[in-house]
Amino acid sequence: MVATIGAFLFGFSQLIFVYNIIQCMRQRGIPASPQVWEEAEGLEWTVDSPAPYHTFQTPPVIK
């Protein structure tokens, strides 16, 4: 009985996975914004992606 319930839950999780894959493939052309969430102020968010070879002329001040 427990194995049957586990098998059904596993099968349901596979359906959710396939649904997510299909949704991602449909929205493939929508570009993401450069700032993925509010208050993303870390050093890794101050440069473009992909980062240029010489990113900073002077070392940045880390707060």
LINKANOR-V10089 format. One line per field, one symbol per residue. psi: psi as a letter, one per 30 degrees, with the letter a starting at -180 (. if undefined). burial: 1 if it has 16 or more other ideal C-beta (glycine too) atoms within 10 Angstrom, else 0. Layout:
# LINKANOR-V10089
psi->???
burial->???
This chain:
# LINKANOR-V10089
psi->eeeeeeeeeeeeeeeeeeeeeeeeeegffjkllfjflkhiglefgfllklklejekelklkk.
burial->000000000000000000000000000000000000000000000000000000000000000
